[in-house]
Amino acid sequence: MLSARAWALVVAAFSMLATASSASSAASITNENTPTTNKKPPVKVFLLAGQSNMQGHGYMLVQDDKGSYRNGTLEWMVATDPTKYGKLKDSNGNWTVRDDVWIAYNRQNIGNVRVEMNQFGPLTPGYGGDPGQQGQQMGPELGFGWTVADGLVEQQEQQQILLVKIAWGGRSLAGDYRPPSSGGDTGIYYQTMIANTYKTLAHLDQYFPDYDGRYELAGFAWHQGWNDGCDVNMTAEYEFNLANLIRDVRKDLDAPNLPVSIGVSGMDGWRHNPRRDGIIHAQFAVAKYPEFKGTVESVETRDFLRPPLPESPGKQSYHWNNNCETYWLIGKAMGEAMLGLLPKKKKSTVATSSSDKDNGALALKEEKDASRQNYIRKGASKQNIQSSMDRAKATQ
């Protein structure tokens, strides 16, 4: 259960963002075809969100009692299939650090809804798990980042990518991430995800060292579904909630055609389970909505399940048996789907931050500034926060 202090921090964070937005000058819109001295393209920002499987619980370094890396660890992958995975280590035997892909990860325990990023830097293995597990676990971000970056490099010589990863373990879409359009109390984790995205975009120079004031919110990747699949009612409304999540994320981030890649919740593999099957059916169904044609894709993941220990590093079925290859393949598949959804030509408009970066300016389009401030104020209302807290208490 969240403490009064934690909820107070949520209110304070939303209030801070609203104040910063009011104080800042509105962001300008620039045409990328306009001559510029910038040789690099704008930073492409991808939001990765979900629950524990977006956090990622692939065991990278676990060894057996003989001191050998267990099957399915990242070390095992590199050693047994260097053709595919040798690129993940450099010539000195250290994990490869990409200089064209950076990541910011909230890395928070359940109940911590502070609007903050607790780990950031260039993309390298180790951005998975809970607090205290840095460098030990991985999630879909590694395969996603490598796949998207390599794919975009083929289209242009230089690329800058930032992955904004916001995820907590054990969170449902029906309650915790509940989108506003689904009615009832908007989930506090949905609100925090939106607020944290805004805050990160407002301070991109902290997360991407070569940031020059230009960015493009390029895509949204979603991998979630275990908790909803534990309840028959949540399963029944998952399709409704997922469609609303896509609509509301696009609305609240002012990105009406934001590409969305969904990794279906296939951690049970092809074994029949009515509730698990119901979640997967809903995830595929939403991607087929006419309104989402060409902008949303759900990818199959059930083939990526590996048997538990000893064929995998662990035996947590709800965490894909902690298998790093599984998490890599999920991220790769979601990245390939994202590449297929991205415009083949560069977009004509890019958000540019205010010249005064220290004032906490949010990169917002002028005509949408007022509505966004209204969303932030609404999210910070005492009634909204209290109702979400009551919901959290009721599920304890």
Backbone hydrogen bonds, N-H to C=O, Kabsch-Sander energy under -0.5 kcal/mol:
donor,donor_aa,acceptor,acceptor_aa,energy
7,W,3,S,-2.0
8,A,4,A,-2.1
9,L,5,R,-2.0
10,V,6,A,-1.6
11,V,7,W,-2.1
12,A,8,A,-2.5
13,A,9,L,-2.6
14,F,10,V,-2.4
15,S,11,V,-2.4
16,M,12,A,-2.4
17,L,13,A,-2.2
18,A,14,F,-2.3
19,T,15,S,-2.4
20,A,16,M,-2.6
21,S,17,L,-2.5
22,S,18,A,-2.1
23,A,19,T,-2.2
24,S,20,A,-1.6
27,A,364,L,-1.5
28,S,352,T,-0.8
30,T,28,S,-0.5
30,T,350,V,-1.5
32,E,30,T,-0.5
32,E,348,S,-0.6
34,T,31,N,-1.9
43,V,214,R,-1.9
44,K,160,Q,-2.9
45,V,43,V,-0.6
45,V,216,E,-3.0
46,F,44,K,-0.5
46,F,162,L,-2.5
47,L,219,G,-2.7
48,L,46,F,-0.6
48,L,164,V,-2.9
49,A,221,A,-2.7
50,G,166,I,-1.0
51,Q,223,H,-1.1
54,M,51,Q,-1.8
55,Q,51,Q,-2.0
56,G,52,S,-2.9
58,G,138,M,-2.3
59,Y,57,H,-0.6
59,Y,322,N,-1.9
60,M,58,G,-0.7
60,M,136,Q,-2.4
61,L,136,Q,-0.6
64,D,68,S,-3.0
67,G,64,D,-1.9
70,R,62,V,-2.4
71,N,310,P,-0.6
73,T,70,R,-1.9
75,E,60,M,-1.6
77,M,73,T,-2.0
78,V,74,L,-2.1
79,A,75,E,-2.1
80,T,76,W,-2.7
81,D,77,M,-2.1
84,K,81,D,-0.7
85,Y,81,D,-2.7
86,G,82,P,-1.8
88,L,85,Y,-1.9
89,K,86,G,-1.8
90,D,94,N,-3.1
93,G,90,D,-2.0
96,T,88,L,-2.7
98,R,96,T,-0.6
98,R,123,L,-2.4
102,W,161,I,-2.7
103,I,121,G,-2.8
104,A,163,L,-2.8
105,Y,119,Q,-3.2
106,N,165,K,-2.0
108,Q,167,A,-0.6
112,N,109,N,-2.1
113,V,111,G,-1.0
116,E,114,R,-1.5
118,N,105,Y,-1.6
119,Q,105,Y,-1.6
121,G,103,I,-2.0
123,L,101,V,-3.1
128,G,137,Q,-1.6
129,G,56,G,-1.6
133,Q,130,D,-2.0
135,G,126,G,-2.1
136,Q,133,Q,-2.1
137,Q,133,Q,-1.0
138,M,58,G,-1.4
142,L,139,G,-1.1
144,F,140,P,-2.6
145,G,141,E,-2.7
146,W,142,L,-2.2
147,T,143,G,-2.2
148,V,144,F,-2.7
149,A,145,G,-2.3
150,D,146,W,-2.6
151,G,147,T,-2.2
152,L,148,V,-2.4
153,V,149,A,-2.3
154,E,150,D,-1.1
155,Q,152,L,-1.2
156,Q,152,L,-1.4
161,I,100,D,-2.1
162,L,44,K,-2.8
163,L,102,W,-2.9
164,V,46,F,-3.2
164,V,162,L,-0.6
165,K,104,A,-3.1
165,K,163,L,-0.8
166,I,48,L,-2.9
166,I,164,V,-0.6
168,W,50,G,-1.2
171,R,168,W,-0.6
177,Y,172,S,-2.7
178,R,175,G,-0.8
182,S,179,P,-1.7
183,G,180,P,-1.8
187,G,178,R,-2.1
189,Y,176,D,-1.7
190,Y,176,D,-1.3
191,Q,187,G,-2.2
192,T,188,I,-2.3
193,M,189,Y,-2.1
194,I,190,Y,-2.2
195,A,191,Q,-2.6
196,N,192,T,-3.1
197,T,193,M,-1.9
198,Y,194,I,-2.3
199,K,195,A,-2.5
200,T,196,N,-2.4
201,L,197,T,-2.5
202,A,198,Y,-1.9
203,H,199,K,-0.7
203,H,200,T,-1.0
204,L,201,L,-0.8
206,Q,203,H,-2.0
207,Y,203,H,-0.6
207,Y,204,L,-0.9
208,F,204,L,-2.1
211,Y,208,F,-2.1
215,Y,351,A,-2.1
216,E,43,V,-2.9
218,A,45,V,-2.5
218,A,216,E,-1.0
219,G,45,V,-1.2
220,F,259,P,-2.5
221,A,47,L,-3.2
222,W,261,S,-2.6
223,H,49,A,-1.8
229,G,225,G,-1.8
230,C,227,N,-1.4
231,D,228,D,-1.4
235,T,231,D,-2.4
236,A,232,V,-1.9
237,E,233,N,-1.4
238,Y,235,T,-1.1
241,N,237,E,-2.5
242,L,238,Y,-3.0
243,A,239,E,-2.2
244,N,240,F,-1.8
245,L,241,N,-2.3
246,I,242,L,-2.1
247,R,243,A,-2.1
248,D,244,N,-3.0
249,V,245,L,-2.8
250,R,246,I,-2.1
251,K,247,R,-2.1
252,D,248,D,-3.4
253,L,249,V,-1.9
254,D,251,K,-1.2
255,A,250,R,-3.1
258,L,255,A,-2.0
260,V,295,T,-2.7
261,S,220,F,-2.4
262,I,297,E,-2.7
263,G,222,W,-2.2
263,G,261,S,-0.5
264,V,262,I,-0.7
264,V,299,V,-1.9
266,G,264,V,-2.0
269,G,266,G,-2.4
271,R,268,D,-1.3
277,D,273,N,-3.5
278,G,274,P,-1.8
279,I,275,R,-1.9
280,I,276,R,-2.1
281,H,277,D,-2.7
282,A,278,G,-2.0
283,Q,279,I,-2.2
284,F,280,I,-2.3
285,A,281,H,-2.5
286,V,282,A,-2.2
287,A,283,Q,-1.0
288,K,284,F,-0.6
288,K,285,A,-1.3
289,Y,286,V,-1.8
292,F,289,Y,-1.5
293,K,290,P,-1.4
295,T,292,F,-2.4
296,V,292,F,-1.4
297,E,260,V,-2.4
299,V,262,I,-3.1
304,F,301,T,-2.2
305,L,302,R,-1.2
309,L,314,G,-1.2
311,E,308,P,-1.9
314,G,321,N,-1.7
317,S,315,K,-1.2
319,H,316,Q,-1.9
320,W,317,S,-1.4
321,N,316,Q,-2.6
322,N,316,Q,-0.6
322,N,319,H,-2.3
323,N,320,W,-1.6
324,C,72,G,-2.5
324,C,322,N,-0.6
325,E,72,G,-0.6
327,Y,323,N,-1.8
328,W,324,C,-2.6
329,L,325,E,-2.7
330,I,326,T,-2.4
331,G,327,Y,-2.4
332,K,328,W,-2.7
333,A,329,L,-2.6
334,M,330,I,-2.5
335,G,331,G,-2.5
336,E,332,K,-2.6
337,A,333,A,-2.1
338,M,334,M,-2.2
339,L,335,G,-2.4
340,G,336,E,-1.7
341,L,337,A,-1.0
341,L,338,M,-0.8
342,L,338,M,-1.7
350,V,30,T,-1.3
351,A,215,Y,-1.0
352,T,28,S,-1.4
353,S,213,G,-2.3
357,K,355,S,-1.3
359,N,356,D,-1.1
360,G,357,K,-1.0
361,A,356,D,-0.5
364,L,362,L,-1.9
366,E,27,A,-0.6
368,K,365,K,-1.3
369,D,365,K,-0.7
369,D,366,E,-1.0
372,R,368,K,-1.9
373,Q,369,D,-2.2
374,N,370,A,-1.9
375,Y,371,S,-1.8
376,I,372,R,-2.4
377,R,373,Q,-2.5
378,K,374,N,-2.5
379,G,375,Y,-2.8
380,A,376,I,-1.5
381,S,378,K,-1.2
385,I,381,S,-2.5
386,Q,382,K,-2.8
387,S,383,Q,-2.4
388,S,384,N,-1.9
389,M,385,I,-2.2
390,D,386,Q,-2.5
391,R,387,S,-1.8
392,A,388,S,-2.1
393,K,389,M,-2.5
394,A,390,D,-2.1
395,T,391,R,-1.1
395,T,392,A,-0.6
396,Q,393,K,-1.3
